[in-house]
């Protein structure tokens, strides 16, 4: 299991949808639902039990699906006291210039930085210092094009502007997307499927963002509010080559994707979705083939 940095390459990434070759994960050894987002609070309010054997079985199925898709798995070391470390999307961001150390908003998650430093070592392009920014709000749509969400809940406008500035200095077009913090991260209500197709919860997104996507030739499949929040149905992982990893319980979205000719790997991830994260949240892509 790859957990350390000494011989780590300088990871770079220029799209959300090129063929995924390497991904950063964290096994859920210390996972627990905590009331840090609307989805998890609803789960806890229902008194839903946590079945740890089922949780670990889901994660094994998830890793097996990634391996079947030809993805190399890398891991940070899970630490006690960090129940949401499994959601590796947030604690770092691999960008066109290399890895970026993000700034997590919630005190319950800030300790995740230690394992991230251990994994990447000194090879950071930038480290966030203005406000807060989390990877679930950063969407490297395709080379030269990025969208960054900010709700003030997890990613602040100042944090989004700092990250956008780094990309703009490198010649990228970046759109900042405001949304309500009820939705936690932008990837709860928007994700890229291919370089020309996305999932989007129209009821939760600014119309200007959808118009911007359309102007760049990106169509979208609308995902309803309930499906986006209760099932995390927008929160899929593009594997490239018209393939995605999308949870089995997102049946409506998976059917729509297959109707578009998309191959869907569909492991069971319901217990993770009940905590407010799914396939996109649980993965930090380290490398993709160029589009």
N, C-alpha and C positions, 0 to 999 in steps of 0.2 A: 504494500500500500504506500503510495507516494504522499509523504506528509511534510517534506523538508525542502529547503531552497537551494542547497549548495550547487547543484548542477542544473537548476531550473533555467529554461530559456526565457528570453524576454517575450512574454506573451503579448500579442497585439490582435486587434479585432476591428474590422471595418464594416460589419453588417450583422443583422439579427438572423439572416436567413441563408447564408452560405452553408455549405456542408459542414456540419459540426464534427470536429475531430477530437477535441479535448474539452473536458468539463471539470469544474471544481465542485465537490460535494462535501457534505459533513453527515456522518451517520447519526441517527437519532437516539444515541445512547441515553441522553438526558432530556429527551423531548417531553414537554408537558404543555397543555393548553394554559395560557395566561391571559388575563383580561386587558390586552393592550390594543385591541382593535374591535370593531363592531361585530365581526363574524365570530371571533373567539368569545366575546362577551355573551352573544346569543347562545353559543354552544354550552357555556358554563351555566347560564340561567336555566337551560333545559334540564340540567342535572345529568347530562349524557355521560356514561361511564367510559373511561379510557381502557381499552383492551391492549396491553403492551405486546402480547404475542401477535395479535393481528396487526399492530402498528409495524413491528419488525418484519412481518411477512409482506406487508405492503411495500416497505422500503426495499426488500430483497427483489420483489417483482419489478420495482422501478429501476433498480440498478441492472437487472437482467435485460430489461427492454432497451436501455441505453447501450449496453454491450452488444446486444443483437443488432442494433443499428450501426455498429462499427465505431462507437465512441470510446475513447480512452478515458478511464475514470481516475481522477486525482482527488485526494481527500485532505481536508484540514483535520486536526485532532479535536474531537469533541471534549468540552470541558464541563465539569460540574458547575451548576449555577447559571448555565446559559441555555435555557430550554428551547430558544428559537434559533440556535446556531445552525440548525439544519437548513434554514432559509438563506443559503449562501449568496443569493442574488444581491443582497443589500449591503454586505460589509466590504465589498470591493467592486471595482468595475474595470474590466479589461477594455481598453480604448485604442484608438489608432496609434497613439504614442507609447502605449504600454499600460501596465496596471495603475489604477488610481485607488488610493486609500480613501474611502468615503468617511462621512461623519454621521454616525447613527444617532437618531433623536432620542430613543427611549433608554432610560438608565438601565433597564433590564437587559439590554443588548450591547451596551458599549464595550463590555469586556471581550467581545468577539474580535476586536482589533488584534489581540495578542497572537492568535492562531494565524491570522491573515499575514502579519509581519513574519511569522515563522515560515509560512509557505512561500511568499514571494521574495523574502529577503530584502536587499536594498534596491531592488529593481522597480522602483515606482516612477511613473511619468510625473505625477503630481500627488499631493496630499491635500484633501479638503481642509480649509481653514476658515471659510466664511459661512456662517449659519450651519445648516445641516443638509445633507444630501444622502439618499439611499438608492441602491442600484435598481430597485423595482420601479423607480421613476425615470430611468434613463433608457432610451430606446435608440440604439445605433441602427437606424433603419436600413440604410445601404451606404456605400461609400460616398462621403460628402454630405450626408443628410442625417440629422438627429432630431429627436423630440425629447424634451425633458419636462416631466410633470412637476408641479409644485402645489401643495395644498396647505402648507404651513404646519401640517400635522407631523409628517415625516421629513419631507424635503421642503425647506424654506425657499422663498424667492431668491434670497441672497446666495444660498448654496447652489441653486440652479443657475443663477447668473454667473457665478464663478466657474462652474464646469463648462457652461456654454462659451465663456470667454476663451478658455483653453482651446476648444474646438474651433471657434471662429478664427483664432490666431493661426490655426493650421489650415484655414481655407474652407471650413465646413459651413453649411447653412444649418442653423439651429433654431427651432421653434420652441418657446416656452409655453407649456399648456397648463393653465390654472384649472383646478377641479376641487370639489368639496372633500374635506378630510374624512368624511364618512367612508369614503371608498379606499382608504389606506394608501395604496400606491396606484400609479397609472396602470401598472400591469394587471390590476384587478378588473379594469374596464377597457383595456386595449392591449393587443399583442399582434405582432406580425406573424403571418403564416408562411408566405413566400414574399419575394421582393415586390409583388404586384397585388397581394391580397392580405387583409388583416381581419381580425375580429375586433368589434367595437360595440360598446354599449351606448347607443345613441342618446339615451335618456340622461346619461351621466357626463357626456363630453361636450365641450363648446362646439357649436356648429362651425366656427372658424377653423377648428382643427380638422374636422372631417373635410371641409372644403380644401384645406391645404394638402391633405393626403390625396384627394381626387386630382388636384392640380399637378401632383407629382405622379399621376398614373396609378394610384393605389386604390383599389376597390375595397369594400369591406362587407363582411357578413354581420348583420345586427344581432346582438345578444341581449336578451331582455334583462331587466334589473334583477329579477329573482334568480335567474340562471347565473348571472355574474356574481351575485353575492352569496347565495346559498350553496352553489356548486363550484364557484370559482371557475366558471366555464370559459372565460376569456383567457385564463392563466395557463396557456400551453407553451410548449417549447418547440420552436422550429428546429428540425434536424437537417434541413436543406434537401435539395433534390425532390421537392414536392412531398416531403414527409414531415410529420409532426409527432410529438409525444403529448397526448391529451388524455386525461383520466377517464376511466371506463364509465364513471357515473355521469359524465357530460354527454349523455346519449344524443340529445338534440343537436348540439354543436358538431359532434363527431359524424353524425349522419349528413349534416350540411357540408362538412369538409369532404367526406367521401364522394358526395355528389359533384364536387368540384374537381375530382380526380386526385385528391390528396390521400396518401397512405397514412393511416393513423395507427400508431402504437398506443395501446390503451390500458396501462396497468391500473390497478385499483389504488387510488390515493385519497379516499374519502376521509380518513382520520386526519390527514394533514390538512385537507381543505377545511375541516371543522375548526382548525386553529387559525385560519386566515391566510393560507398559502398553498400553492399547488406546484405543478411541474415547472413553471417559469421561476417562481420564488425559490425553488429547491436546487436551482442550477445556476452557476456562474460560468458561462462559456469562456474558455481560455483561448481557443483557436478555431477558426473556420476557414475553409478553402475560399479563395476569392470568388466573387460572383462573376 
